[in-house]
Amino acid sequence: MSQQRPGGQSGQPGAVPALPDLPEATVARLPEYLRALHNQAEAGHDTVSSEGLASAAGVNSAKLRKDLSHLGSYGTRGVGYDVALLIEQIEYVLGLTQRRAVALVGVGNLGHALAGYAGFATRGFRIAALFDADPSRVGERINGLVVRHIEDLTEIAAAESIAIGVIATPAGAAQSVADQLVAAGVTSILNFAPCVLSVPEGVDVRKVDLAIELQILSFHEHRKASLTSLPATGPAGGLTALPGGLSATGTEEAVGT
Amino acid sequence: MSQQRPGGQSGQPGAVPALPDLPEATVARLPEYLRALHNQAEAGHDTVSSEGLASAAGVNSAKLRKDLSHLGSYGTRGVGYDVALLIEQIEYVLGLTQRRAVALVGVGNLGHALAGYAGFATRGFRIAALFDADPSRVGERINGLVVRHIEDLTEIAAAESIAIGVIATPAGAAQSVADQLVAAGVTSILNFAPCVLSVPEGVDVRKVDLAIELQILSFHEHRKASLTSLPATGPAGGLTALPGGLSATGTEEAVGT
């Protein structure tokens, strides 16, 4: 059996089989595969080749096959992967079969945007509570939820079984909020504040830095400018323009770097 | 000379030397190194070891040395890297020595948050124009900029030398906005809309999907739950809990996967 259904214990609450210790880079790619698979399913495809799925997810197919082999999914030669089954396997591994309750702290513009982000609800998450430290924000209703004061965090986190905290506060407040989330038993934090958080072992933090994406695009703009300006200026600094490869989206990640 | 100053032609407008064709994964890590280096500089450090810089940026030091070798930076044995020089080199390669003009399309909650994101201005970008298709939004002033109608995009993109377009519209409008950006000469797009964009060759698109970060955290929540529930349920599916390694933030990316 090339694609085993996961666990088979979904009917037993609390009976969660241990998960393999996947490489972090594989974990980071699983959501991309999942999104590509949902697109395949919506387009009416029952199976997908590793090449087709890899292309849709923007990775090379050898990497995709290696990633999925960690889940015990090898596909069927000449047929490919069963789309519905692979969705089920990835959702199981990512823990998306239960809707996780998320607490969002900081309801400025970014917090408002996140509270209303339809992508969360459709991808296995439920914004269960909103918090702010500003008394003038407390009581405001956003997408059906009332903003609570950060002082109520511990009580509400327990009542709502909050698993994940999202920090959308200014940088100066973020560490204090992280401390309060950890004290309330939250063990996963998504940090949008532009600062590094210090948390105890066993707490996972992921940082979203919106400027980093722009800096990566800036490299490609810079590179395109350097190539197109060559005829006028000639090669400089001993570097010569490399042929082709202008488009970065098709560039494969270097293996082993 | 282990760290060469880049180009040396910054005084000559238009004279941009060709850049090396860096692996995409290296390009994606350069902003992380840059942020860590700025922290080192702010802390008053003139030099940093490859281990220290790697740790601050969350990668292993072999990968960091390989990445920086692409820039011609090898550091000095026993001393490390010159912080100021390495900042200059990375900013040069990323094209951050000129402030790139960014057009932001869609001024809903997310657009508002992005327009006010201080991280852009301090990292080499200038939000030069805001657009929306909703007439009731046009004319609104956000952070000193007046929202313009999307119909004015071509004219303003030329006047402001817009290099990068940021799409913060609903998914349904994103492809049309991308087409208009491309028609206006924009060759780099950062897409926050939850959809895949189709663009001509030579146009770079990066997609930010806020739910993917939550899904990665969900894996770690799921994994922690599976480990802590083991004493009650016993090993299942032939998998055994692996010792330690609960914290993902310390997990190194697997090399070669």
Interface residues (C-beta under 8 A of the other chain):
Chain A: P6 G7 Q9 G14 A15 V16 P17 A18 L19 P20 D21 L22 P23 E24 A25 T26 V27 A28 L30 P31 E32 L34 R35 N39 K63 K66 D67 V93 L94 G95 L96 R100 V102 G108 N109 L110 H112 A113 L114 G116 Y117 A118 G119 F120 T122 R123 G124 F125 A163 I164 V166 T187 S188 I189 L190 P194 V196 E201 G202 V203 D204 V205 R206 V208 D209 L210 A211 I212 E213 L214 Q215 I216 L217 S218 F219 H220 E221 H222 R223 K224 A225 S226 L227 S229 L230 A232 T233 P235 A236 G237 L239 T240 A241 L242 G245 L246 S247 A248 T249 T251 E252 E253 A254 V255 G256 T257
Chain B: P6 G7 G8 Q9 G14 A15 V16 P17 A18 L19 P20 D21 L22 P23 E24 A25 T26 V27 A28 L30 P31 E32 L34 R35 N39 K63 K66 D67 V93 L94 G95 L96 R100 V102 G108 N109 L110 H112 A113 L114 G116 Y117 A118 G119 F120 T122 R123 G124 F125 A163 I164 V166 T187 S188 I189 L190 P194 V196 E201 G202 V203 D204 V205 R206 V208 D209 L210 A211 I212 E213 L214 Q215 I216 L217 S218 F219 H220 E221 H222 R223 K224 A225 S226 L227 S229 L230 A232 T233 P235 A236 G237 L239 T240 A241 L242 G245 L246 S247 A248 T249 T251 E252 E253 A254 V255 G256 T257
